[in-house]
């Protein structure tokens, strides 16, 4: 065989090389660029005071976003996170006086139970996750109104219990520590546990996962349990920060949680991305929301920019090989 008979492969173009980069690289690049732009627009953006505000808002997005990433990695979605956060905020304010510190684990268990119900509706009742969680989200908001149709404030005598979130440890705000521990917990689950790896296997290829002996039903249910747990944690942090709970407190976090996942580079088709991506996406979301306000961007223009970024990120991370027809 002569050398002339060997077909040489054409070198990859710069555009092709760029496309081959992990999607998280684009998220990190966007985060750096926006920090630089907002700093130029207003020097106060880099102040320590503003930095604390960004991180505190990011902690809530990290909790609900990391939770949301698990169903999305399987190829599903959870639209009940807003309802879960609202219900948890109301339940927390109602139980903080009679139960004290035990109200925290109670609320986390309620969130995990809500996630389990969503998972069962998907796997056993065979209702698509979009419809199932849209329905349960509405039910949860209704339950919140039934418990208390108006905002509930933290009891003055028991307000010290909220210092679990609002206090400091060794000079570091507890909210920062909670966000870091939450990320580490789910990063370990993703990288070093069977259930974490199985969730990615199922998202990549359900058929091959089943042939390999993966319990598809249990894996998908656990993905939604993690999501419910994350939404409950976010609800607790938000209620503690605002010293109150009300039935619509979590409504805005439905879109925000999905945006945090997508902006971080996790593909909506499932099987790629994960916890680290969502951490970057949540930080990017927090920087965008804060930075656009600091530099004086109109609120309507803010939504337009965020929408354009979401479309761009989906375009970059969307795996078209998994979907023959885009509906």
Beta strands, then each sheet from edge to edge (+ up, - down):
strand 1: 152-153
strand 2: 168-169
strand 3: 172-173
strand 4: 244-245
sheet 1: 1+ 4-
sheet 2: 2+ 3-
end
